[in-house]
Amino acid sequence: MYALFEGERQIGDPFATEKEVWEAALIEGLVTDVPVADEEGGRLVPAGYHVRPVHKGARPRRG
């Protein structure tokens, strides 16, 4: 399971894949663009946002 984080705060529900997390974040308006591979093989992500693994059943922390 993966979830979207802004800094250390989880801001999205967990999904099975990173792709699903970014798609949901885009639909919800949490981000305005999704990560893409750059010419050097790295990733460009919206400032402050990242996706990381979470435990199954994890819920976003409010506040």
C-alpha positions, -999 to 999 in steps of 0.1 A, spaced: 0 0 0 11 35 -8 -1 70 2 5 106 -6 24 127 19 31 164 22 62 166 43 56 140 70 18 143 70 -2 117 51 -29 136 31 -44 108 10 -60 75 14 -38 44 7 -38 26 -26 -23 -5 -39 2 12 -63 20 45 -65 3 52 -98 -31 49 -82 -21 74 -55 -10 100 -80 -41 95 -101 -64 100 -71 -44 130 -59 -48 146 -94 -85 139 -95 -90 153 -59 -71 184 -68 -43 178 -42 -17 181 -69 -17 198 -103 7 175 -121 19 139 -117 55 128 -114 74 121 -147 108 107 -154 133 133 -164 161 129 -189 185 116 -163 162 89 -150 151 108 -119 116 119 -110 100 153 -109 73 156 -82 52 186 -71 71 205 -44 66 191 -9 47 160 -21 59 124 -22 45 89 -21 57 63 3 47 28 15 22 26 44 8 -3 64 -24 -18 52 -54 -1 67 -35 32 73 -57 63 74 -47 99 68 -39 119 99 -61 149 102 -50 183 114 
